[in-house]
């Protein structure tokens, strides 16, 4: 797991998706409605995963890719 507790790195996404290739992880995330950050390996945030699950409280600020980088 990433040292930043808000980030879900490629290894975490592989465990969640049961996929091993970046393209397969990207496809899985898209099907789940999980927004990914740019880069050679897919990554996301806990907030993006929660949003895809419908768990984002409306009063919480949303992170943008620019905020994380």
C-alpha positions, 0 to 999 in steps of 0.5 A: 500500500502507498505511504499516502493513505489517500492513494490507492496504487497499482498494487492495491488496484491489482488486488482489488480487481484480480487483474495484473496488467495495467490495461486490464486494471484500467478497464476494470476501474472504468467498468466500476466507475472509478476515476484514475490518475494519469501515468504509466501505471493506474492509480486512484484515491480512496475518495474516488473508490468511495465515490464509485461506491456512492459513499462520498458525503456531499459536504466533503471536498472532492480531490482533483488530479491536480490536487494530488500531484 
